[in-house]
């Protein structure tokens, strides 16, 4: 393996680490958003998650 291959692999590794961290942040934000939505539901809305909330309100 020559020097250019090592540089290419290093760049790929840095990119992989960057996007892995970005994915972790996005997943954490999604979980927090879902938790906030769940906390804002009334007991009637949370009883049947299969029915969209806009239908239940009508």
C-alpha positions as CSV (number, residue, x, y, z in Angstrom):
1,X,0.0,0.0,0.0
2,X,1.6,3.3,-1.1
3,X,1.3,6.7,0.4
4,X,-1.6,7.9,-1.8
5,X,-3.7,4.8,-0.8
6,X,-3.1,5.6,2.9
7,X,-4.2,9.2,2.3
8,X,-7.3,8.1,0.5
9,X,-8.2,5.7,3.3
10,X,-7.6,8.3,5.9
11,X,-9.9,10.7,4.1
12,X,-12.6,8.0,3.9
13,X,-12.2,7.2,7.6
14,X,-12.6,10.9,8.5
15,X,-15.7,11.2,6.3
16,X,-17.2,8.0,7.8
17,X,-16.6,9.4,11.4
18,X,-18.2,12.8,10.4
19,X,-21.3,11.2,8.9
20,X,-21.6,8.7,11.8
21,X,-21.7,11.6,14.3
22,X,-24.2,13.5,12.1
23,X,-26.4,10.4,12.0
24,X,-26.2,10.1,15.8
25,X,-27.2,13.8,16.2
26,X,-30.1,13.4,13.8
27,X,-31.4,10.2,15.5
28,X,-31.2,11.9,18.9
29,X,-33.1,14.9,17.6
30,X,-35.8,12.6,16.1
31,X,-36.2,10.8,19.4
32,X,-36.5,14.1,21.3
33,X,-39.1,15.3,18.8
34,X,-41.1,12.1,19.1
35,X,-40.9,12.3,22.9
36,X,-42.2,15.9,22.8
37,X,-45.1,14.9,20.5
38,X,-46.0,11.9,22.8
39,X,-45.9,14.2,25.9
40,X,-48.3,16.6,24.2
41,X,-50.9,14.0,23.4
42,X,-54.1,13.8,25.4
43,X,-55.0,10.5,27.0
44,X,-57.7,9.9,24.2
45,X,-55.1,10.5,21.4
46,X,-52.5,8.2,22.9
47,X,-55.1,5.4,23.4
48,X,-55.2,4.4,19.7
49,X,-52.0,5.3,17.9
50,X,-53.3,3.9,14.6
51,X,-55.8,6.8,14.1
52,X,-54.3,10.1,13.0
53,X,-54.8,12.9,15.5
54,X,-56.6,15.2,13.1
55,X,-59.4,12.6,12.7
56,X,-59.8,12.2,16.4
57,X,-60.3,15.9,16.9
58,X,-63.3,16.1,14.5
